[in-house]
Amino acid sequence: MTTTPSRPNLWRRTPLWQKIIAGLLLGILAGALMGKDASLFKPLGDIFINGIKMLIVPLVFSTLVVGITGMRDPQKMGRVGARTIALYLITTAFAIAIGLVAATLFQPGVGADASMSAAPQAGEAPSLIDILVGLVPKNPLQAMIEGNILQIIVFAIGLGISLMLIGDKGEPVVRVFESFAEAMYKLTAIVMAFAPFGVFGLIANVSGQYGLDVLLPLAKVIGVVYLACVVHVLVVYSGMIALLGRLNPSRYLRGIVDALVVAFSSASSSGTLPVSIRCAQKNLGVSEGVSSFVLPVGATINMDGTAIYQGVAALFVAQLVGVDLSMTDYGMIILTGTLASIGTAGVPGAGLIMLSIVLAQIGLPLEAIGVVAGVDRILDMARTSVNVAGDLMVTTLVGKSEKELDLAIYNSDNRL
Ligand code: ASP
């Protein structure tokens, strides 16, 4: 039997994040060279995404139960919850403000060459009462089948607290969940080993679909959304990590690369959740208790990238149709944009649908959504990456403030 020692060794020696980035770059190249034929590689991406999605419900459920029973302190849970929600709201307000400033400075809608085609229906924001009632699952199994993360979280917290309260009697079940959660981490690692190929397939397909003829007319709005996203991550997130967490932001940025690339190529923050949980624990050193609560909540309600996009898109449309916005309109965009981003599901294209709420609120024509719809996937990739980066930033800060962040892991060079 012949052996080829150098190749497998190089493959094994290269850290996963570098292989994933290589998959991303090669995917862009393959799409550029092959055009629509690159959809040939899409099944690779679909297998990978299905593999990660398969993990979401069992992983979130088991790790959250283990995380809650591990905290052993109901007060701490309340504190973690309050901090999490506060940080998520603050970062979203920053995000939408950055989007508005960027769109005011660069005026992407002025002189844009675009035709309005589709006339979508305005979405409707659910009422606060409906949201609260909907948090409690009628049937936990149904919540799992539907993949309703918030309901799963509520049931897992209830179960975790009950197991804590019954003490010794709960021990066997806790051990089952511990062992199950461990198996889910292992399965995540196995699926992630396929990530370089999956990312390649996903990106090759997307990059093959978008020719310059589609991108160029809207290049300015794409540029403004990307710029605002980069500024938000590098200034707001890194700044908060440095100032509030007293941590080195470059470690945070390096630690989240896997999740960023998967978010970018899949355009789904829910779908990226298992990868985010893995990055938080293995690269950033956040405990199971904090990461298994803060991240699923974030993947469902914290959408800073979507908020940025809604700010930029609203101004883009106003500039396109030549409407001058008042200060009240700006306030309205911030308010509805924040609410709409919270209500946006972490799946591809959801932000585009929620944009109709913001536009309807300030009386802008909904037909204009058809203009940005053509390049929505490209914008979605950037906003989803920011959504995921934001969840991981807040997880890091909450972990640090609860002394549930292992600094040795955070500062180590041994990234996955
Ligand atoms: N695709 C985004 C996400 O999953 C949501 C959006 O469309 O804005 O985070």
Residues whose N, C-alpha, C, O or C-beta is under 5 A from the ligand:
A	BS01	LIG	A267 S268 S269 S270 T306 A345 G346 V347 P348 G349 A350 G351 L352 D380 R383 T384 N387
